[in-house]
Every structure is written in C-alpha cells, then in structure tokens.
Amino acid sequence: MKYELQKRTKKFAIDIINITRLLPNKSIGWTLTNQIIRSATSVGANYRAVCRAKSDKDFISKMETVIEEADETLFWLEIIEELNVIKNETEITRLLKEADELVAIFVSSVKTVKNRLNKNK
C-alpha cells in the first residue's frame, strides 16, 4: 500500500503539472499554476516523508501536512473548475475525484493511528 500511494501521489503531481499547461498564459494562469503545482507536488514529497516516520506521533504530524496540501490542491482545482479556465472538463473532474480520494485515504490513516494510540493509553 505504501508504495502504491507513493506512485499514486507522484502521478497525481505529474497530472496536475500537465494540466496547468492548459491554463492561460497571463496573470491568472501564472498564479493558479504556481499555487497548484506547489501544493500537488508537496502531497507526494510529504507522503514520502510519512513513509519514513519514526513513530506514530511523527506519522500523524507528517500525514497532517499531506492532508493540508492535498486539500489545498483540491481547493485550487475547484477554483480552476469554477472559473472555467480549462476546457477539459473530463480531466478536471478526474483530478477532483483523485484529490478527494487521496484526502479521504490520508484522513482515514490518521484516524486509524490516533485510535490505536488512544487504545494504548
């Protein structure tokens, strides 16, 4: 599962980078490109750090950063969708779904570890 999610978060970042090529080459496009590429690539990079967590508390701390970045990417995708600045609705819908699924997976992982920690108290 760990390596599957590493591949999945990397693919997600690459897909986001690729779709930003469709954004307009003007101020709004540059701003959206910068913001969404930063958050999307951070998801994958920080998830790799999660995989090297030294403890459950370290795992939770690192994973919460991943959740924030994935949710931020979801936000930027929603902005792009609502502004209708990319005409490829199918790809935007797919990326929205993927971002939402990643957030759900990460939140579930944190809940599982927090429950385990609470049982051990």
N, C-alpha and C positions, 0 to 999 in steps of 0.2 A: 504493500500500500504506500509506504514512504516513497519508494522510487517512482511509483505510478503518479503520485501527486507532484513530485519534483518535475517529471516530464510534462505533466498537465499544466502546471503553473508557468513553466518555460514556454510551452506552446501558446498559452494564453497571452503572455507578454509579446511574443512574436506576432501573433494575430492582431493585437492592439497596434503594434508598431506598423504593421502592414496596412491596417485600415486608416491610420492617420494620413497616409499618402493621398487619401481621397478628400481630406479637409481642404478648404480654400486657402490659397497662398496669399493670405492677408492677415491682419492683426488677430482676428477671432480664431482663425485656423492655427496660427502660431501658438496662441495662448492655450487652446484646447490640446494641441499636440504635446506641448511641454508638460502640461499637468497630467494628462492621461498616461503618457509614456513613463513619467516618473512613478506614478502610483502602480501601474501594471507591472513594471519591471521590479519594483520593490516587493510585490507579492512573492514572486519566485525567489528573489535573492534572500528575503527574510525567511521564507519557508525552508530554504536550505539551512539557515542558521537554526531553525527549530529542530531540524533533524540531528543537530549536534548539541542539543540541550543537555546540561549536566545534571539536571534534577527536574522533578515535576514542577516546582515553582519557576525554574528557569524556562521550562517548556511553556507554561502558561503565559509568562511575561512576553516571550518571543512570539507566541502564537497570537496574542492580543494585538501586537503590531501588525502581523499578517492580516488579521481581520480588519483592522482600521484601513490598511492600504487596499484590500480587496473591496471594501465598502466604498472607499473614495473612488476607485476605478468605476464601480457601479454608478456612482453619482455622475461622473464625467460622461459615461455612456448615455445616461438618461438625459443629460444636457444636450449632447450631440443629437440624440433622437428627437427631443422636443424642439430643437432649433431647426431640425430637418436640413442640416448642412451636409449630410452624406445621403445620397440617394439609394444606397444599397441596403434597403430595409431588412432583407433576409439576414445579412451578415450582422447588422446591428442587433437584431432580435436574438441571433445565436450567441453573440458575445454577452448580451444582457443576461441570458439564461445561464451561460457558463459562469459569469461573475456571481450571480445569485447562488448557484450550486456550490461554488467554492466557498463563499461566505458561510453557507449552511454547514458544509463539511467542517470547516475550521471552528465554528461556534460549537458544534456537536463534540468535537475533540476536546475543546477546553472544558465543556460541561462534564464530560466523562472523567477527565483528570481531576477536576475540582471535586466531583463526587467521591472519587477514590481517596483523595486527601482528607475529605471530611469524615469518611468512614474510619480512617486510621487515627483519628484524634482520640 
